Structure formats: structure tokens, C-alpha cells
Amino acid sequence: MANILEIYTAEQLYNMYRLKILADATGLTDFNAGSKIRSLLESNSEIVASISMDFKEALYRAIPIALYQGMGFTKKTAQAASGYIRPFRKPAFTLKYTGSGTSALLTINSTTISTSVTGAPGDAFSLSFSSYQKTSDLVTAIQALSNWSATLVKDVNSALLYQYTAEEIIGKTDYLADTEMDIMLSTAYAFLVPAGYSVSIDGIQMQVLADTIILAGESGIQCLAQASIAGIIGNISANAIDTLNGTGYINSSLSGIDGVINDSAFSGGIDAETDIQRQTRFAEAINSLDAGTRDGIVSALSAINGIRSVEMIKSYPWKGTNTIIIDTQTGTISADLLIEINKVLYGDPDDLINYPGKNAEGIDYIITTPTITAIDITIIAYRLSTTNVDLTEIQTDVQTAIEQYINTRKLGQDIILSEVVRVAKNSNFAVYDVLITSPASNIPISAYQLARTGAGTAGTITVITSIILSE
């Protein structure tokens, strides 16, 4: 029995068979190369040796798996990427102020479009619809004004424009993500984008997770969405979806929606846990077995599918209560996930074998999501003059790489500028060098916060591209 796992090579097995036949005096003595008996024994030896090796390898693999399964320590499944898509409707035209004023307010009523400008009152204008009956007429007139520009999208009667009251123009972003304000039609009512609304790219659906409202007078809204297929395949780049320009297509047709785009990258898609990753996590769990301790609770909750990282604040917000912060990548905790968290934390009286509970007696727990710290980074990406790669491609790749780096950081993980430089330079072979102009140093993130940037957050990655002469 002690040698049950001993493995023999094909040559060793052949010699064992030959010696056995000779010892039994069977009369078979021709073991020369090419003889029938030798060919039969060699063939059998190779098959048995191969099967034995496969069996031993499978057994060694099965032993830890049986241990994991016996302790309820299953592999974590693949996780779907998440990000924001922006369904939008086209405006009548777009408007931009380029003067020195600090505020530019727009008012449109049934007869007039007018502006007032703080700090540069001479830049204000007022145009009557009786003189400029079509939006094409308005755009032509505005284009002739100093410090103003306009771009026509739909040529309609001016009286059909949406009526704005003292609406700030500066800082607005239009339907094409440019720094202009969309001037909508009067039919631009508040509009519901329902949960489940989706758009596809490369066979992957990006599905809106919650009902989201496009406000009246606005062209679009950022909708939190998740990839229908789990894994890294869902980590699409910024602007990978742009249905107006033929990339991706809308699955859920909604009357009034003209297009969908993802202004920022999707991130957080993770493939299923590997054997090595589970082995590492198992070792960490063994070191945190004590129920009721911070490490024990954090380890147990971290093992739940859909949870990326966990932190706990003791005696907060008051004594006798601990706050547990759950990072799910999407920033939300579904009802099903909350049920699973409570079962792991408090136990399940109907299934104490799998859910014995981890909470400390007499301690209450508050389950919440992290505080989001919005990250702004401005970076210059340089390309050599001899490299024939479009600057827009470089800009998109650098933006995507930085967004995915930031948006996959876990609780309390700082933003390290040297890492930002690394991912930016690796995003496209044509990136010769990069320079971060803001911020000047690493961005610290507290243990209870998540760093996030891009669409749906207050953070922005600004990528400026530049060409330098070849060395």
C-alpha cells in the first residue's frame, strides 16, 4: 500500500513484464526488437505508464479540491465588468461660449433666445424668432457674434426650441461629449431609460442596472451598466460603443433615443478564480478562522461571489456597532447579495453547516458601500513624428488604460502616479513618453474609500496628445 502512488516508466514496466514471463517459464523467449511479444509488451507498457501518470496527477489535483469542497470553500466565479453607457437624443443645435466671462446664462422663451454674461456683459446677445425663424438662421447669426459658436443639427422652426430659464452654458457637455451645450426641442421631456435597456458590442450586451431618467431639456444621461458576459472580455475601452458612428447596436429600441456611447472604459471584469488564486485565498482564510474578529469577518465576506474587497470600521457610527464596507465594483449591493452577506455574517439556522455565522455576540453591523473619491488626472502623451499612428487612437487607449487602472482599485488603495505612467505607456506601442501635469503627487485613499473616475463620477481623465521630433 505504501507504493500505491509510485509511478513506473514504460521501460520499467516492459522489463517487469519480461522478467515475469521468463520467471513463469511460459516458453516465450524472443524479446528481440521487432518480435511480436516485445511489441505487445512495449505497447501495453506505454499505455499503462501514461494512464498511471494521469491518474496520479488527477489525484493530487483532487485532494485539495476535496478539502476545499468539504469546507465549503468553492472557487469564486468570473465577475462581469461594469461602467456607464449614455443613451442620447440629438439636439436642434449646440451652443458654446468662448469669451472671458465667468458665467453665461441662457434663456429661451416662445419668442426669443437670449444670454447674460457675468464679467463680460458685452458678450450677451438677444435674437428674436420673428427675425430668425429657423434654427439654421439662429446658428448663422450666433456664428457671426464674437466669443460665440453654434453648430446646426436639426433645421426646424425656432419657436419649437425647449424653453430654458437662466441655464448655465459654461461647463456643459453636448451629445458628442464636446464642451458645448445642447439646445433641445420642446419635445425633450423627461425620459425614462429602464433597467435592462441594453446595447451590444462584439456579442456582449451592456445592460442598464437601474431605471435612469434623462431630465427634460437634456440630451442624455449616464446609466450604470454591466456586461452580460462575465470575465475580462467585458473590459471594453472608452468609446468602444458609439452607435451613431456604427460601432455597437441598440438592442432595446426606445422612441426618441438616437444613439448610445460609452464615454469611459468598462472595468472590473475578472475571469474565474484559478487554482493558485484559490490556494492563496484559502491560506488567508485559514489564518482568519476566528469568528467575531475583524479578519475572520472580512475573510468570510470576501469569499462571496460578487464582492471584490471588504473593510470594517469598529465602533462606528456608535459604540456596539461596526460598519462593514462592501466593494462590489458597481457601487451597489443587490438584494440577493445582501441576503448572502447576512447569512454569512449572522448564520442561517436552517443551514448552520454552510452558514455558521461570523458575528460577535452583542455587536450590531451596518452594511454599506464605500465613499467614492473622484480622481482627476491630466496627462500628456507623446508620439514620435516618424510613428504613423492616429493621435485620437493614442488618446483613447491612454484614457482607457488609466480609467481601468483607477476603477479596479480596491478599498483604501492609493493612486500611484508611477503606475499611471506605466499603464499609459503600455496602452499603445506608439506612446513614446508621457507627462502627468496634474496632480503633482500620489493620491491617498482612506481605507473606507474607493478611487473612481470617468463617466458617472465627478472624476475626469484628460489626455493631451503631442508629437515630438524623432531622435
PLY file of the C-alpha trace (Angstrom):
ply
format ascii 1.0
element vertex 471
property float x
property float y
property float z
element edge 470
property int vertex1
property int vertex2
end_header
0.00 0.00 0.00
2.94 2.30 0.69
3.87 2.20 -3.03
0.33 2.79 -4.34
1.29 6.16 -5.81
4.63 5.01 -7.22
4.82 5.60 -10.96
6.85 3.47 -13.40
8.14 4.49 -16.81
7.20 2.49 -19.92
10.72 0.98 -19.99
10.48 -0.10 -16.35
7.09 -1.71 -16.96
8.39 -3.55 -20.04
11.32 -5.05 -18.07
8.94 -6.06 -15.27
6.66 -7.86 -17.77
9.65 -9.57 -19.47
11.13 -10.82 -16.21
7.72 -12.11 -15.09
7.26 -14.06 -18.37
10.75 -15.57 -18.10
10.23 -16.45 -14.43
6.97 -18.24 -15.26
8.73 -20.32 -17.97
5.93 -19.74 -20.46
8.13 -20.64 -23.40
8.12 -17.08 -24.75
11.79 -16.13 -25.10
12.12 -13.94 -28.19
12.33 -10.39 -26.85
14.44 -9.07 -29.70
13.44 -5.73 -31.28
10.57 -6.29 -33.69
9.36 -9.55 -32.15
5.61 -9.87 -31.62
5.83 -10.42 -27.86
8.12 -7.41 -27.39
5.84 -5.16 -29.48
2.83 -6.22 -27.42
4.60 -5.63 -24.11
6.02 -2.25 -25.15
2.62 -1.06 -26.39
0.95 -2.10 -23.15
3.72 -0.56 -21.06
3.36 2.83 -22.74
-0.41 2.86 -22.21
-0.20 1.83 -18.55
2.59 4.33 -17.82
0.56 7.16 -19.37
-2.63 6.22 -17.51
-0.73 5.92 -14.22
0.80 9.36 -14.60
-2.58 10.91 -15.47
-4.20 9.18 -12.50
-1.56 10.41 -10.08
-1.79 13.98 -11.37
-5.60 13.89 -11.15
-5.45 12.50 -7.62
-3.05 15.23 -6.49
-5.40 17.82 -8.01
-8.45 16.21 -6.41
-7.08 16.15 -2.86
-7.06 19.95 -2.30
-10.31 20.31 -4.25
-11.95 17.75 -1.96
-10.59 19.69 1.02
-11.94 22.99 -0.33
-15.31 21.46 -1.15
-15.54 19.78 2.22
-15.02 23.13 3.91
-17.43 24.94 1.59
-14.53 26.86 0.05
-15.69 26.99 -3.57
-13.94 28.81 -6.38
-15.01 32.38 -6.99
-16.75 32.66 -10.32
-15.96 35.15 -13.06
-17.21 38.69 -12.43
-18.80 40.94 -15.04
-17.35 44.32 -16.00
-19.34 47.46 -15.28
-19.30 51.02 -16.49
-21.57 53.70 -17.91
-23.38 53.99 -21.21
-25.00 57.25 -22.31
-28.21 56.98 -24.33
-28.85 60.34 -26.00
-31.22 62.23 -28.27
-29.96 64.75 -30.80
-30.39 68.49 -30.13
-31.55 71.14 -32.57
-28.12 72.76 -32.33
-25.20 73.16 -29.94
-24.01 76.40 -28.36
-20.62 77.37 -26.96
-19.29 80.47 -25.19
-15.56 81.18 -25.58
-15.24 84.62 -24.01
-13.72 85.78 -20.72
-16.97 85.86 -18.75
-17.22 83.67 -15.65
-20.86 82.76 -16.20
-23.07 82.65 -19.28
-26.78 82.09 -18.72
-29.18 81.08 -21.47
-32.90 81.87 -21.58
-35.28 80.74 -24.32
-38.98 81.61 -24.37
-41.61 81.35 -27.08
-40.26 84.36 -28.99
-36.60 84.93 -28.11
-33.25 83.34 -27.34
-31.02 85.49 -25.10
-27.96 85.28 -22.88
-26.45 87.22 -20.00
-22.73 87.07 -19.26
-21.12 87.79 -15.90
-17.74 89.51 -16.21
-18.21 90.34 -19.90
-21.70 91.83 -20.32
-20.84 92.97 -23.84
-20.83 89.34 -24.95
-24.55 88.94 -24.20
-26.99 88.68 -27.09
-30.71 88.51 -27.79
-32.23 87.16 -31.01
-35.91 87.27 -31.91
-37.55 84.28 -33.58
-39.51 86.66 -35.78
-36.21 87.64 -37.42
-34.62 84.20 -37.23
-37.45 81.81 -37.89
-35.37 78.66 -38.47
-32.65 77.19 -36.28
-30.30 77.44 -39.27
-30.89 81.21 -39.19
-30.11 81.33 -35.46
-26.91 79.34 -35.90
-25.73 81.65 -38.69
-26.43 84.71 -36.53
-24.70 83.27 -33.46
-21.66 82.27 -35.53
-21.28 85.91 -36.53
-21.08 87.02 -32.87
-17.81 87.47 -31.01
-16.96 84.75 -28.47
-19.88 82.52 -29.51
-20.16 79.47 -31.75
-23.03 77.21 -32.74
-23.39 74.01 -34.75
-26.61 73.09 -36.52
-28.00 69.58 -36.00
-31.68 69.92 -36.98
-33.16 72.71 -39.08
-36.58 73.36 -37.53
-38.74 76.31 -36.57
-37.05 78.34 -33.84
-40.32 78.56 -31.89
-40.08 74.78 -31.32
-36.99 75.06 -29.11
-37.08 73.91 -25.49
-37.62 76.84 -23.14
-34.69 77.29 -20.73
-34.56 79.78 -17.87
-31.15 81.20 -16.85
-29.41 77.92 -17.74
-25.63 77.92 -17.29
-23.79 77.28 -20.57
-20.21 77.17 -19.28
-19.16 73.66 -18.26
-21.86 71.89 -20.25
-21.07 68.83 -22.38
-23.06 68.11 -25.53
-24.32 64.86 -27.03
-20.95 64.31 -28.76
-19.09 64.83 -25.46
-17.73 68.19 -26.60
-17.68 71.24 -24.33
-20.85 72.75 -25.74
-24.47 72.98 -24.61
-27.22 71.03 -26.36
-30.18 73.20 -27.33
-33.06 70.74 -27.41
-36.51 70.80 -28.97
-39.61 71.43 -26.90
-40.42 67.70 -27.14
-37.36 66.87 -24.99
-39.44 65.84 -22.00
-38.11 63.85 -19.03
-37.45 60.37 -20.38
-37.08 57.00 -18.63
-34.28 54.64 -19.59
-35.47 51.43 -17.90
-33.37 48.80 -16.17
-32.50 46.12 -18.71
-32.07 48.57 -21.60
-29.04 47.32 -23.47
-26.58 47.87 -26.27
-24.26 45.24 -27.75
-20.65 45.25 -28.89
-18.78 42.16 -30.14
-21.55 39.87 -28.92
-21.61 41.32 -25.39
-24.66 43.14 -24.08
-24.15 46.11 -21.78
-27.32 46.19 -19.68
-28.56 49.14 -17.63
-28.84 48.12 -13.97
-31.44 50.60 -12.70
-34.14 52.91 -14.04
-32.48 56.20 -15.01
-34.14 59.47 -16.03
-32.97 61.78 -18.81
-34.02 65.18 -17.49
-36.24 67.48 -19.51
-34.17 69.72 -21.78
-31.16 67.39 -21.57
-29.83 65.24 -24.40
-28.74 62.20 -22.41
-27.78 60.62 -19.10
-25.04 58.34 -17.80
-26.56 54.92 -16.97
-24.73 52.38 -14.82
-24.49 49.18 -16.87
-22.99 45.71 -16.61
-21.66 43.29 -19.21
-23.87 40.27 -19.87
-20.82 38.00 -20.14
-18.55 37.71 -17.11
-14.78 37.97 -17.36
-12.15 40.32 -18.71
-13.86 40.25 -22.12
-16.25 42.91 -20.83
-13.50 45.43 -20.07
-14.14 47.49 -23.20
-12.31 50.71 -23.98
-13.74 54.21 -23.90
-15.88 54.94 -26.98
-15.93 51.26 -27.96
-19.69 51.72 -28.21
-20.72 54.57 -30.50
-23.87 53.54 -32.33
-24.13 56.85 -34.15
-20.85 56.02 -35.91
-21.56 52.34 -36.47
-19.86 50.63 -33.53
-22.26 48.60 -31.43
-26.00 48.39 -31.82
-29.02 49.10 -29.64
-30.96 46.02 -28.55
-33.79 47.79 -26.73
-35.27 50.33 -29.11
-36.72 53.37 -27.33
-38.56 56.01 -29.31
-36.58 59.24 -29.15
-33.16 57.74 -28.42
-30.83 58.46 -31.35
-27.66 56.79 -30.15
-25.62 55.30 -27.31
-21.97 55.80 -26.42
-19.67 54.81 -23.55
-17.62 57.91 -22.75
-15.39 55.96 -20.35
-13.96 52.46 -20.20
-15.72 49.50 -18.59
-13.69 47.78 -15.89
-13.83 45.20 -13.13
-14.37 42.19 -15.37
-12.49 39.28 -13.79
-12.08 35.72 -15.05
-12.95 32.78 -12.80
-10.55 32.18 -9.91
-7.60 29.93 -10.77
-6.38 27.05 -8.61
-3.38 29.11 -7.48
-5.59 32.08 -6.56
-7.93 29.85 -4.56
-4.96 28.26 -2.80
-3.71 31.70 -1.78
-7.17 32.78 -0.61
-7.59 29.52 1.31
-4.34 30.13 3.20
-5.53 33.65 4.07
-8.87 32.26 5.24
-7.21 29.66 7.46
-5.26 32.45 9.13
-8.54 34.27 9.83
-10.73 31.44 11.10
-11.74 33.04 14.39
-15.39 34.08 14.25
-16.18 37.57 15.51
-12.78 39.05 14.68
-12.24 41.66 12.03
-10.01 39.36 9.97
-12.46 36.47 10.27
-15.43 38.57 9.13
-13.52 40.30 6.31
-12.19 36.97 5.03
-15.61 35.28 5.14
-17.36 38.14 3.31
-14.56 38.49 0.75
-15.20 34.87 -0.31
-18.71 35.73 -1.53
-19.06 35.90 -5.30
-19.59 39.49 -6.44
-17.55 41.05 -3.62
-14.14 42.44 -4.55
-12.94 43.79 -1.21
-14.22 44.39 2.32
-13.29 46.75 5.16
-14.74 47.15 8.65
-14.87 50.22 10.89
-15.09 49.22 14.53
-17.41 51.05 16.93
-18.82 53.24 14.16
-21.12 55.17 13.99
-21.54 54.41 17.69
-20.24 52.03 20.33
-21.50 48.46 19.94
-21.93 48.80 16.18
-19.42 48.04 13.45
-19.78 49.32 9.90
-18.86 46.89 7.12
-17.99 48.45 3.77
-18.61 46.24 0.74
-16.89 46.87 -2.60
-18.85 45.28 -5.47
-17.23 47.31 -8.29
-20.66 48.68 -9.30
-21.07 50.69 -6.09
-24.36 48.95 -5.31
-25.42 45.93 -3.25
-28.21 43.86 -4.79
-30.99 42.37 -2.66
-29.71 38.82 -3.30
-26.15 39.78 -2.37
-27.35 41.44 0.85
-29.18 38.22 1.80
-25.98 36.23 1.26
-23.94 38.75 3.30
-26.38 38.49 6.22
-26.34 34.67 6.09
-22.53 34.59 6.17
-22.40 37.23 8.91
-25.23 36.13 11.20
-25.59 32.49 10.21
-28.57 30.59 8.80
-30.47 28.47 11.37
-31.69 26.27 8.51
-28.17 25.63 7.20
-25.65 26.01 10.02
-23.17 23.70 8.29
-22.63 26.16 5.43
-23.59 29.30 7.36
-22.44 29.01 10.98
-22.17 32.80 11.31
-19.19 35.07 11.93
-20.64 37.88 14.02
-19.56 38.70 17.54
-22.29 38.29 20.16
-23.85 41.59 21.18
-22.40 43.56 18.24
-24.58 45.09 15.53
-23.38 45.58 11.97
-24.23 48.16 9.31
-23.65 47.06 5.71
-22.85 49.89 3.31
-20.99 50.77 0.13
-17.77 52.83 0.03
-17.42 56.57 -0.25
-16.27 57.39 -3.77
-13.25 59.65 -4.20
-13.36 61.21 -7.66
-9.99 61.27 -9.40
-8.88 63.92 -11.90
-5.69 63.37 -13.88
-4.28 65.42 -16.74
-1.57 63.71 -18.78
0.32 64.47 -21.98
1.04 61.50 -24.27
3.88 61.98 -26.75
4.24 60.26 -30.12
7.31 60.36 -32.33
6.90 62.18 -35.64
8.01 59.05 -37.50
5.32 56.84 -35.96
2.23 56.57 -38.14
-0.48 56.13 -35.50
-3.52 58.39 -35.23
-3.40 60.68 -32.19
-7.08 60.01 -31.44
-6.31 56.29 -31.13
-3.49 57.06 -28.69
-5.74 59.41 -26.71
-8.48 56.77 -26.38
-6.05 53.99 -25.44
-4.32 56.08 -22.77
-7.67 57.23 -21.33
-8.95 53.64 -21.25
-5.83 52.27 -19.57
-5.83 54.92 -16.84
-9.57 54.59 -16.21
-9.32 50.81 -15.91
-6.35 51.12 -13.55
-8.21 53.54 -11.27
-11.63 51.87 -11.47
-10.27 48.47 -10.44
-8.52 49.76 -7.34
-9.90 48.20 -4.18
-10.82 49.77 -0.85
-8.09 52.00 0.51
-5.72 51.56 -2.43
-3.91 54.79 -3.32
-3.49 56.13 -6.84
0.22 55.75 -7.59
1.40 58.09 -10.33
4.26 55.81 -11.38
1.62 53.13 -12.06
-0.43 55.64 -14.05
2.65 56.36 -16.16
3.29 52.63 -16.62
-0.23 51.75 -17.81
-0.35 54.82 -20.05
2.93 53.95 -21.77
1.87 50.33 -22.19
-1.54 51.22 -23.62
-0.27 51.73 -27.17
3.11 50.94 -28.72
3.15 54.43 -30.25
3.25 56.16 -26.85
6.87 57.32 -26.71
6.62 59.11 -23.36
4.06 60.64 -21.00
3.99 63.56 -18.58
1.46 63.93 -15.78
0.75 67.64 -15.32
-1.85 67.13 -12.56
-1.76 66.04 -9.79
1.81 66.53 -8.64
1.95 63.55 -6.30
0.25 60.25 -5.43
-3.39 60.47 -4.39
-4.02 58.92 -0.94
-7.25 56.94 -0.48
-8.53 56.09 3.01
-9.34 52.50 3.99
-13.05 53.22 3.62
-12.94 54.90 0.22
-12.76 53.83 -3.41
-10.98 55.79 -6.12
-13.11 56.17 -9.24
-13.05 58.28 -12.40
-14.76 58.75 -15.74
-18.42 58.68 -16.75
-20.85 58.51 -13.88
-18.36 60.03 -11.44
-17.09 63.53 -10.85
-13.61 62.49 -11.99
-12.07 63.08 -15.41
-9.03 61.74 -17.22
-7.81 64.42 -19.61
-5.36 63.14 -22.23
-3.47 65.66 -24.36
-1.55 64.24 -27.31
1.57 65.77 -28.79
4.08 64.93 -31.50
7.81 65.27 -30.90
10.63 65.08 -33.43
12.29 61.70 -33.82
15.55 61.13 -32.03
0 1
1 2
2 3
3 4
4 5
5 6
6 7
7 8
8 9
9 10
10 11
11 12
12 13
13 14
14 15
15 16
16 17
17 18
18 19
19 20
20 21
21 22
22 23
23 24
24 25
25 26
26 27
27 28
28 29
29 30
30 31
31 32
32 33
33 34
34 35
35 36
36 37
37 38
38 39
39 40
40 41
41 42
42 43
43 44
44 45
45 46
46 47
47 48
48 49
49 50
50 51
51 52
52 53
53 54
54 55
55 56
56 57
57 58
58 59
59 60
60 61
61 62
62 63
63 64
64 65
65 66
66 67
67 68
68 69
69 70
70 71
71 72
72 73
73 74
74 75
75 76
76 77
77 78
78 79
79 80
80 81
81 82
82 83
83 84
84 85
85 86
86 87
87 88
88 89
89 90
90 91
91 92
92 93
93 94
94 95
95 96
96 97
97 98
98 99
99 100
100 101
101 102
102 103
103 104
104 105
105 106
106 107
107 108
108 109
109 110
110 111
111 112
112 113
113 114
114 115
115 116
116 117
117 118
118 119
119 120
120 121
121 122
122 123
123 124
124 125
125 126
126 127
127 128
128 129
129 130
130 131
131 132
132 133
133 134
134 135
135 136
136 137
137 138
138 139
139 140
140 141
141 142
142 143
143 144
144 145
145 146
146 147
147 148
148 149
149 150
150 151
151 152
152 153
153 154
154 155
155 156
156 157
157 158
158 159
159 160
160 161
161 162
162 163
163 164
164 165
165 166
166 167
167 168
168 169
169 170
170 171
171 172
172 173
173 174
174 175
175 176
176 177
177 178
178 179
179 180
180 181
181 182
182 183
183 184
184 185
185 186
186 187
187 188
188 189
189 190
190 191
191 192
192 193
193 194
194 195
195 196
196 197
197 198
198 199
199 200
200 201
201 202
202 203
203 204
204 205
205 206
206 207
207 208
208 209
209 210
210 211
211 212
212 213
213 214
214 215
215 216
216 217
217 218
218 219
219 220
220 221
221 222
222 223
223 224
224 225
225 226
226 227
227 228
228 229
229 230
230 231
231 232
232 233
233 234
234 235
235 236
236 237
237 238
238 239
239 240
240 241
241 242
242 243
243 244
244 245
245 246
246 247
247 248
248 249
249 250
250 251
251 252
252 253
253 254
254 255
255 256
256 257
257 258
258 259
259 260
260 261
261 262
262 263
263 264
264 265
265 266
266 267
267 268
268 269
269 270
270 271
271 272
272 273
273 274
274 275
275 276
276 277
277 278
278 279
279 280
280 281
281 282
282 283
283 284
284 285
285 286
286 287
287 288
288 289
289 290
290 291
291 292
292 293
293 294
294 295
295 296
296 297
297 298
298 299
299 300
300 301
301 302
302 303
303 304
304 305
305 306
306 307
307 308
308 309
309 310
310 311
311 312
312 313
313 314
314 315
315 316
316 317
317 318
318 319
319 320
320 321
321 322
322 323
323 324
324 325
325 326
326 327
327 328
328 329
329 330
330 331
331 332
332 333
333 334
334 335
335 336
336 337
337 338
338 339
339 340
340 341
341 342
342 343
343 344
344 345
345 346
346 347
347 348
348 349
349 350
350 351
351 352
352 353
353 354
354 355
355 356
356 357
357 358
358 359
359 360
360 361
361 362
362 363
363 364
364 365
365 366
366 367
367 368
368 369
369 370
370 371
371 372
372 373
373 374
374 375
375 376
376 377
377 378
378 379
379 380
380 381
381 382
382 383
383 384
384 385
385 386
386 387
387 388
388 389
389 390
390 391
391 392
392 393
393 394
394 395
395 396
396 397
397 398
398 399
399 400
400 401
401 402
402 403
403 404
404 405
405 406
406 407
407 408
408 409
409 410
410 411
411 412
412 413
413 414
414 415
415 416
416 417
417 418
418 419
419 420
420 421
421 422
422 423
423 424
424 425
425 426
426 427
427 428
428 429
429 430
430 431
431 432
432 433
433 434
434 435
435 436
436 437
437 438
438 439
439 440
440 441
441 442
442 443
443 444
444 445
445 446
446 447
447 448
448 449
449 450
450 451
451 452
452 453
453 454
454 455
455 456
456 457
457 458
458 459
459 460
460 461
461 462
462 463
463 464
464 465
465 466
466 467
467 468
468 469
469 470
